[in-house]
Amino acid sequence: MSERPIIIIGAGHGGVQAAASLREEGYEGPLVLLSADRHAPYQRPPLSKAYIKGEASADSLILRGPAFYTENRIALRLGEAAASIDRAAQRVTLTSGEQIDYAHLILATGADPRPAPFAGAQLPGVHVLRDMDDAERLKQGLGAARSVVIIGAGFIGLEFAATAALKGVETHVVEVAPRVMGRAISQPMSAFFAGEHRKFGVRLHLGAGVAAIEDAGAGARRVTLSDGTQITAGLALVGIGIVASEGLAKAAGLAVDNGVVVDSAMTTSDPHISAIGDCASHPNLFAGRRIRLESVQNAVDQARVVARKLTAKPAQYDALPWFWSDQGDLKLQIAGILGEADVFVTRGDPEQRAFSVFAFKDGRLKAVESVNRGADHMMARRLIAANAALTPQEAGDPAFDLKARAMGR
Ligand SMILES: Cc1cc2nc3c(=O)[nH]c(=O)nc-3n(C[C@H](O)[C@H](O)[C@H](O)COP(=O)(O)OP(=O)(O)OC[C@H]3O[C@@H](n4cnc5c(N)ncnc54)[C@H](O)[C@@H]3O)c2cc1C
């Protein structure tokens, strides 16, 4: 009988890295990488940035060239989705009906756009943005639109909003929360970005829910807000967050709780199955609790952990979370997890559009949000990862040598 492979379901940032890391760590056995997506595996962050702007081609987003898969003996199966998992038999059934037995299974299924809680999200001209096909449709739509309405002021919605507004397209953003990126960043940084988006020309409708989207005829969509306000636009983007792709895991009886439940070695409730990336709910050292992260850093670092585990090396996920978002000419970089931080100190000058917000809880530095201050971000990653002592006074003092403290000097 031939050796059972390690099967990886999902060829996004996590899945591709897991395959690469398994080979780097010395795994010699067969490897199968299943991808529901028909495109060669690609980077997702540029889809809402350079790709939509027309500054990057689809080819330039490819994660690894074809030679990588052949040289590393990775059986990449594009456009082939897993339909079910038989845990007792350690067998995956594909939507085609084909069955493949596994020695170990890695779930790297990512996430799906959160279903809209209002009517009209399925109308033509109403978009989501998760994959390459979505991005292509959105890019084409933006090219033809004179006005757009974006529902949700999260990272993806605001990245797209900045691009649209700076192209001279009338741009509305509707957000149910009172502030932009409210789930992810501090109040001072959120206020700064709201101000900058208004300067880009974005019309923000904060604290406003959506009642429905309708076809307004002549290729237009009409969005009715909960207060009765109506916005008519040629294109709508619904960017109200994502939900973990956990259906396969749930149907197979694995523990799920806002994502597939894993331990710090990315093992699910079945020792023969791991989960990584956007789909994994993991105990996070920096959050001090179980969370699900939606970032390239998280997917890639968790993939490395799983590869170490499967090659019998010490494996523990304890990486510092970090993230970035490009909105217009502003580069936002975040290190750490904001959590319940309640003391915020600004370093640098918001007027110059180059500054950082240092967020503290109980005297400890929890997160740093930097705008156009890459050096602060790199220092912050070191400081938080090392749990280094830094007071709010030091953080806010422009003369204080942050680098020396970060380097442990
Ligand atoms: C537009 C956009 C912009 C972003 N910008 C940033 C950014 O600036 N910075 C940042 O850090 N992160 C960003 N992210 C988030 C980042 O891309 C994700 O966190 C990352 O891709 C997660 O990797 P993953 O491998 O867990 O999942 P994914 O990359 O989503 O890959 C999962 C793959 O699994 C496949 N799949 C699902 N179910 C099955 C199945 N049953 N069978 C086979 N295949 C299946 C899916 O088709 C998908 O290709 C962005 C995301 C998007 C969509």
The ligand as an SDF file (V2000), in Angstrom:
LIG
                    3D

 53 58  0  0  0  0  0  0  0  0999 V2000
   -8.9860   41.9350    0.0110 C   0  0  0  0  0  0  0  0  0  0  0  0
   -8.1810   41.4860    1.1970 C   0  0  0  0  0  0  0  0  0  0  0  0
   -7.1850   42.3090    1.7180 C   0  0  0  0  0  0  0  0  0  0  0  0
   -6.4280   41.9010    2.8050 C   0  0  0  0  0  0  0  0  0  0  0  0
   -5.4260   42.7080    3.2800 N   0  0  0  0  0  0  0  0  0  0  0  0
   -4.6240   42.2590    4.2600 C   0  0  0  0  0  0  0  0  0  0  0  0
   -3.5040   43.0390    4.7140 C   0  0  0  0  0  0  0  0  0  0  0  0
   -3.2870   44.1580    4.2470 O   0  0  0  0  0  0  0  0  0  0  0  0
   -2.6990   42.5140    5.6630 N   0  0  0  0  0  0  0  0  0  0  0  0
   -2.9150   41.2790    6.2030 C   0  0  0  0  0  0  0  0  0  0  0  0
   -2.1370   40.8250    7.0700 O   0  0  0  0  0  0  0  0  0  0  0  0
   -3.9820   40.5330    5.8280 N   0  0  0  0  0  0  0  0  0  0  0  0
   -4.8310   40.9910    4.8810 C   0  0  0  0  0  0  0  0  0  0  0  0
   -5.8930   40.2300    4.4740 N   0  0  0  0  0  0  0  0  0  0  0  0
   -6.1710   38.9850    5.1860 C   0  0  0  0  0  0  0  0  0  0  0  0
   -5.3050   37.8380    4.6890 C   0  0  0  0  0  0  0  0  0  0  0  0
   -5.3320   37.7810    3.2880 O   0  0  0  0  0  0  0  0  0  0  0  0
   -5.8050   36.5490    5.3090 C   0  0  0  0  0  0  0  0  0  0  0  0
   -5.6790   36.6640    6.7060 O   0  0  0  0  0  0  0  0  0  0  0  0
   -5.0220   35.3530    4.8030 C   0  0  0  0  0  0  0  0  0  0  0  0
   -5.2310   35.1750    3.4260 O   0  0  0  0  0  0  0  0  0  0  0  0
   -5.4380   34.1010    5.5590 C   0  0  0  0  0  0  0  0  0  0  0  0
   -4.8010   33.0010    4.9870 O   0  0  0  0  0  0  0  0  0  0  0  0
   -5.4820   31.5620    5.0700 P   0  0  0  0  0  0  0  0  0  0  0  0
   -4.5510   30.6160    4.4080 O   0  0  0  0  0  0  0  0  0  0  0  0
   -5.9350   31.2960    6.4490 O   0  0  0  0  0  0  0  0  0  0  0  0
   -6.8240   31.7190    4.1970 O   0  0  0  0  0  0  0  0  0  0  0  0
   -7.0150   32.1310    2.6960 P   0  0  0  0  0  0  0  0  0  0  0  0
   -5.8710   32.9020    2.1810 O   0  0  0  0  0  0  0  0  0  0  0  0
   -8.3700   32.7250    2.6230 O   0  0  0  0  0  0  0  0  0  0  0  0
   -7.0510   30.7330    1.9150 O   0  0  0  0  0  0  0  0  0  0  0  0
   -8.0520   29.7800    2.1370 C   0  0  0  0  0  0  0  0  0  0  0  0
   -8.2450   28.9990    0.8660 C   0  0  0  0  0  0  0  0  0  0  0  0
   -8.9670   27.8180    1.1680 O   0  0  0  0  0  0  0  0  0  0  0  0
   -9.7940   27.5190    0.0800 C   0  0  0  0  0  0  0  0  0  0  0  0
  -10.8390   26.5980    0.5390 N   0  0  0  0  0  0  0  0  0  0  0  0
  -11.8480   26.8450    1.4020 C   0  0  0  0  0  0  0  0  0  0  0  0
  -12.6100   25.7420    1.5540 N   0  0  0  0  0  0  0  0  0  0  0  0
  -12.0470   24.7870    0.7790 C   0  0  0  0  0  0  0  0  0  0  0  0
  -12.3890   23.4280    0.5060 C   0  0  0  0  0  0  0  0  0  0  0  0
  -13.4450   22.8270    1.0760 N   0  0  0  0  0  0  0  0  0  0  0  0
  -11.6140   22.7220   -0.3480 N   0  0  0  0  0  0  0  0  0  0  0  0
  -10.5340   23.3040   -0.9300 C   0  0  0  0  0  0  0  0  0  0  0  0
  -10.1750   24.5880   -0.7210 N   0  0  0  0  0  0  0  0  0  0  0  0
  -10.9300   25.3060    0.1260 C   0  0  0  0  0  0  0  0  0  0  0  0
  -10.3130   28.8760   -0.3330 C   0  0  0  0  0  0  0  0  0  0  0  0
  -10.7860   28.8480   -1.6520 O   0  0  0  0  0  0  0  0  0  0  0  0
   -9.0670   29.7370   -0.1770 C   0  0  0  0  0  0  0  0  0  0  0  0
   -8.3580   29.8300   -1.3740 O   0  0  0  0  0  0  0  0  0  0  0  0
   -6.6850   40.6370    3.3960 C   0  0  0  0  0  0  0  0  0  0  0  0
   -7.7120   39.8220    2.8970 C   0  0  0  0  0  0  0  0  0  0  0  0
   -8.4540   40.2280    1.8030 C   0  0  0  0  0  0  0  0  0  0  0  0
   -9.5480   39.3430    1.2740 C   0  0  0  0  0  0  0  0  0  0  0  0
  1  2  1  0
  2  3  1  0
  2 52  2  0
  3  4  2  0
  4  5  1  0
  4 50  1  0
  5  6  2  0
  6  7  1  0
  6 13  1  0
  7  8  2  0
  7  9  1  0
  9 10  1  0
 10 11  2  0
 10 12  1  0
 12 13  2  0
 13 14  1  0
 14 15  1  0
 14 50  1  0
 15 16  1  0
 16 17  1  0
 16 18  1  0
 18 19  1  0
 18 20  1  0
 20 21  1  0
 20 22  1  0
 22 23  1  0
 23 24  1  0
 24 25  2  0
 24 26  1  0
 24 27  1  0
 27 28  1  0
 28 29  2  0
 28 30  1  0
 28 31  1  0
 31 32  1  0
 32 33  1  0
 33 34  1  0
 33 48  1  0
 34 35  1  0
 35 36  1  0
 35 46  1  0
 36 37  1  0
 36 45  1  0
 37 38  2  0
 38 39  1  0
 39 40  1  0
 39 45  2  0
 40 41  1  0
 40 42  2  0
 42 43  1  0
 43 44  2  0
 44 45  1  0
 46 47  1  0
 46 48  1  0
 48 49  1  0
 50 51  2  0
 51 52  1  0
 52 53  1  0
M  END
$$$$
